[in-house]
Amino acid sequence: MTAAKSLTVAFQMDPIDAVDINADSSFRLAEEAQARGHALFYYTPDQLSYREGQVFARGQDLTVRREVGNHFAVGEMRDQNLAEVDVIWLRQDPPFDMGYITTTHILDRVHPETLVVNDPFWVRNYPEKLLVLDFPDLTPPTAIARDLDTLKAFRDRHGDVILKPLYGNGGAGVFKLAHADSNLASLHELFVGINREPLIIQKFLPDVSAGDKRIILVEGEPVGAINRVPAKGETRSNMHVGGRPEPVGLTDRDREICDRIGPLLREKGQIFVGIDVIGDYLTEINVTSPTGIQELERFDGTNIAAKIWEAIEARRA
C-alpha cells in the first residue's frame, strides 16, 4: 500500500546490522514505511546533536529488505537537519539512563513540527514501571524504594515478591524472592553498588506461570496480544531470556485495563505502546521501545505495522 503523501522518516535506533529481521519491531516499522512509499533515514543515538539552535543527526539514507544477512543498504554518511524530516522514530532500546533522557530533551526541540513517535516529553515522564503508578487499582501491590528496611517490610507483608531495577529492560536483573529467601539484603547491596536509583518490588503473581500477556495499543486502542510463557525453571517471560510467544485473545479484564489507560496514552502522543498483563494485573506500560509486532502479525494475520503507520499518517495530515 502507498500512502497518499510520501513522508521522510528518520529512525533513531540501535545499530541496524545487529537486528533480528524476524523479531525486531523497528525493522518491521521501517519495512512497512518503505512499502507505503516513505523515504528512510537511519542514525544511532550517539549521532544526534544540538547545534546553535538546530537539531541534527549524522546518519545514512536507508533501504530495507527481508533477506537474512542482507537486510539493509545505506547511503553515504551525511548530516540531516531533523526539522526537515516529517517523522522521527525514537526506537533505541533502554536502559532508560541519562543518555536516553538527553536524547528526549534534544528531540523536544523539533517536536511536534517534526512528529516524534512516541512523544519524547511523555516518554521521558512516563517510563515503563512508573506510569503504572497512576493506576494502583489495576496493578499488583508495589513499592519503590532504595531503603532496605522498606523493602523487607513490603516482603513481610506480601510474601513472595519480584525485585527488579526501576529502569531495567528485557528481564535483566529481575529476581523472584520467596518470603523465606535470605538473599534480599545481598541483592540490595549489589544493586546499590551499581547505581543510585531505587528498586521496584511487587507482590509475586503466580499466574505468570501461565504467561505474561503483551498487549499492543495503537493510539490507545488494543489491536491484539501475544502470550509470553516462561521457559522451564524461569520466572521471567521476556523473549530476550527464552520466553515462548503464543497466540492469545483479549479478556474482559484486558479490555477494561485498555479502556482505562488508552485515553491518557492517546492524549500524550504515545502512538505505539505495549502493556504487560499477568492474570488480572497490569505490570508495565512500555512506551520507550515496545516490541511484539512481528509475533502478533504471524499469529493473527493482522498488519499491525500498517495500523501504526495509518495513525502516524493521520497525525501528519
C-alpha positions in Angstrom: 0.0 0.0 0.0 1.2 3.5 -0.8 0.3 6.4 1.4 -1.4 9.5 0.0 1.6 11.6 0.9 5.2 10.4 0.9 6.9 11.2 4.2 10.6 11.4 5.1 11.1 9.2 8.2 14.2 9.1 10.4 14.8 6.1 12.7 16.9 6.8 15.8 17.8 3.2 16.8 20.5 0.8 17.8 22.8 -0.5 15.0 20.7 -1.9 12.3 23.2 -4.6 11.3 22.5 -6.4 14.6 18.7 -6.6 14.4 16.8 -9.9 14.0 14.6 -9.2 11.0 12.1 -11.9 12.1 11.6 -10.4 15.5 12.6 -6.7 15.6 9.8 -4.2 15.6 11.9 -1.3 14.4 12.8 -3.3 11.3 9.1 -4.2 10.7 8.1 -0.5 11.0 10.8 0.5 8.5 9.8 -2.2 6.1 6.1 -1.1 6.2 7.1 2.6 5.8 9.1 1.7 2.8 6.2 -0.3 1.3 4.0 2.8 1.8 6.4 5.0 -0.2 8.1 6.8 2.6 11.8 7.6 2.5 14.0 6.3 5.3 17.0 7.8 7.1 18.8 6.0 9.9 21.1 7.1 12.7 22.2 5.8 16.1 21.6 7.9 19.2 25.2 8.9 19.6 24.9 10.8 16.3 22.2 13.1 17.5 23.3 16.7 18.2 22.1 20.1 19.0 24.0 22.9 17.2 23.3 26.6 17.7 19.5 26.3 17.7 19.1 23.4 15.3 18.9 19.6 15.8 21.0 17.4 13.5 21.6 13.7 13.1 24.6 12.2 11.3 23.4 9.1 9.5 22.5 7.5 6.2 19.6 7.0 3.8 18.3 3.5 4.3 16.5 0.8 2.4 15.5 -2.5 4.0 14.7 -5.9 2.6 13.6 -9.2 4.2 16.8 -11.2 3.5 18.6 -12.7 6.4 22.2 -11.5 6.4 21.5 -8.9 3.7 18.6 -7.0 5.2 19.6 -3.4 4.6 21.6 -1.0 2.4 22.7 2.5 3.4 24.0 5.6 1.5 26.9 7.9 2.3 27.1 9.3 5.9 25.7 12.8 5.9 24.2 15.4 8.3 20.4 15.7 8.3 18.6 18.7 9.9 15.8 16.9 11.7 13.5 19.9 11.4 13.3 19.0 7.7 12.0 15.4 8.1 8.4 14.5 8.7 8.6 11.8 11.3 11.3 10.6 13.8 11.1 7.2 15.4 12.6 7.1 18.9 13.5 3.4 18.9 16.7 2.8 20.7 16.5 0.2 23.4 16.7 1.2 27.1 18.4 1.3 29.7 16.5 4.4 30.4 19.5 6.3 31.6 20.7 9.9 31.3 21.9 9.3 27.8 18.4 8.1 26.8 16.8 11.0 28.6 19.1 13.6 27.0 18.0 12.4 23.5 14.4 13.1 24.5 15.3 16.6 25.6 17.0 17.2 22.2 14.2 15.8 20.2 11.8 18.1 22.1 13.4 20.9 20.1 11.8 19.6 16.8 8.6 18.0 18.0 5.7 18.4 17.1 6.6 20.3 13.9 8.6 17.1 13.2 6.4 14.3 14.7 8.5 12.3 17.1 7.0 8.8 17.9 6.4 8.4 20.7 6.2 12.0 22.0 9.6 12.4 23.8 8.3 14.7 26.6 6.0 12.0 27.8 8.4 9.1 27.1 10.7 10.9 29.5 8.0 11.4 32.1 6.2 8.0 31.7 9.0 5.3 31.9 7.8 1.7 31.9 7.5 1.0 35.6 6.3 4.4 36.7 3.3 5.2 34.6 1.5 2.2 36.1 1.6 4.1 39.5 -1.2 6.2 38.1 -3.4 3.1 38.2 -2.9 1.4 41.6 -6.2 -0.4 41.4 -5.0 -2.2 38.2 -1.6 -3.2 39.4 -0.3 -5.7 42.0 0.9 -4.3 45.3 4.0 -2.3 44.5 6.7 -0.3 46.3 9.6 1.8 45.0 12.4 2.3 47.5 16.1 2.2 48.0 15.9 1.7 51.7 16.4 -1.9 52.7 14.0 -1.8 55.7 11.2 -0.6 53.4 11.8 -3.5 51.0 12.0 -6.0 53.9 8.7 -4.7 55.3 7.0 -5.0 52.0 8.1 -8.6 51.6 7.0 -9.4 55.2 3.5 -8.0 54.3 3.1 -9.7 50.9 5.2 -12.9 51.0 6.8 -13.9 47.7 7.9 -10.9 45.7 9.6 -9.8 42.5 12.6 -7.4 42.9 13.9 -5.5 39.8 15.8 -2.4 38.8 13.5 0.5 38.2 14.9 1.4 34.8 15.9 -2.1 33.5 14.6 -3.8 30.5 14.4 -7.2 28.8 14.1 -9.1 32.0 17.6 -8.2 33.1 18.1 -8.1 36.9 14.7 -9.5 37.7 14.6 -11.7 40.8 11.8 -13.7 42.5 12.3 -13.8 46.2 10.3 -16.2 48.3 9.2 -15.0 51.7 11.9 -17.1 53.4 14.7 -16.2 50.9 17.8 -14.8 52.7 19.2 -13.0 49.6 17.2 -9.8 49.8 20.0 -7.9 51.7 22.7 -9.2 49.3 20.7 -8.2 46.2 20.1 -4.8 47.7 23.8 -4.4 48.4 24.5 -5.5 44.8 22.1 -3.0 43.2 23.0 0.0 45.4 26.6 -0.6 44.5 25.8 -0.3 40.8 23.8 2.9 40.7 21.9 5.5 42.9 18.4 4.6 41.7 15.7 3.0 43.8 14.4 -0.5 43.2 10.9 -1.6 42.5 9.3 -4.5 44.4 6.0 -6.1 43.6 3.9 -8.9 45.1 4.7 -12.1 43.1 1.8 -13.2 40.8 1.7 -17.0 40.5 -0.4 -16.5 37.3 2.9 -15.7 35.5 3.5 -19.5 35.1 0.6 -19.4 32.5 2.3 -16.4 30.8 2.8 -12.7 30.7 0.5 -11.1 28.1 1.9 -8.3 25.9 -1.0 -6.2 24.5 -0.2 -3.8 21.8 -2.1 -0.5 21.7 -2.2 1.9 18.8 -3.5 5.4 19.6 -4.7 4.0 22.9 -6.7 1.2 21.3 -5.8 -2.5 21.7 -5.0 -4.2 18.4 -4.0 -7.6 19.7 -1.9 -9.6 22.1 0.6 -12.3 22.5 1.2 -14.5 25.5 4.9 -14.9 26.6 5.3 -18.2 28.5 8.4 -18.5 30.8 10.9 -21.2 29.9 11.1 -24.1 32.3 12.7 -23.1 35.6 12.3 -19.4 34.8 10.1 -16.7 36.4 10.8 -14.2 33.7 8.7 -14.4 30.5 10.6 -11.9 28.4 11.6 -13.2 24.9 15.1 -11.9 25.5 15.5 -14.6 28.1 13.8 -17.5 26.5 10.1 -16.8 26.9 7.9 -18.5 24.3 5.4 -16.4 22.4 2.0 -18.0 21.7 -1.4 -16.6 20.4 -3.9 -15.3 22.9 -7.1 -13.4 22.9 -8.1 -10.4 25.0 -10.2 -10.9 28.1 -12.9 -8.6 29.5 -10.3 -7.6 32.1 -7.7 -6.8 29.5 -10.2 -4.5 27.7 -11.1 -2.9 31.0 -7.4 -2.1 31.6 -7.0 -0.7 28.0 -10.1 1.4 28.3 -8.7 3.0 31.5 -5.2 3.8 30.2 -5.9 4.3 26.5 -7.2 7.9 26.6 -4.2 9.0 28.5 -1.8 7.4 26.1 -3.6 8.9 23.1 -3.7 12.4 24.7 0.1 12.3 25.4 1.1 11.2 21.9 2.0 7.6 22.8 1.1 6.1 19.4 2.7 2.7 19.8 2.6 1.1 23.3 3.0 -2.4 24.6 1.5 -3.2 28.0 2.2 -6.2 30.2 -0.6 -8.0 32.0 -0.2 -11.0 34.3 -3.5 -12.6 35.2 -5.8 -9.7 36.1 -3.0 -7.2 36.8 -1.2 -4.5 34.7 2.5 -4.7 35.5 4.2 -2.3 32.9 3.3 0.2 30.3 6.1 0.1 27.7 6.5 3.4 25.8 10.3 3.6 25.1 10.8 0.9 22.5 7.9 -1.6 22.5 8.2 -4.9 20.8 6.0 -7.7 19.7 4.7 -6.6 16.3 6.1 -9.4 14.3 5.0 -12.2 16.6 1.4 -10.8 16.7 1.3 -10.4 12.9 2.3 -14.0 12.5 -0.3 -15.3 14.9 -3.4 -13.4 13.7 -2.5 -12.2 10.2 -3.3 -8.5 11.0 -0.8 -5.9 9.6 -0.1 -4.2 12.9 2.7 -2.1 11.4 0.1 -0.7 8.9 -2.2 0.3 11.7 0.6 2.2 13.4 1.5 4.0 10.1 -2.1 4.8 9.5 -2.2 6.5 12.9 1.1 8.4 12.1 -0.1 9.5 8.7 -3.4 10.7 10.1 -1.5 12.9 12.7 0.8 14.2 9.9 -2.2 15.0 7.7 
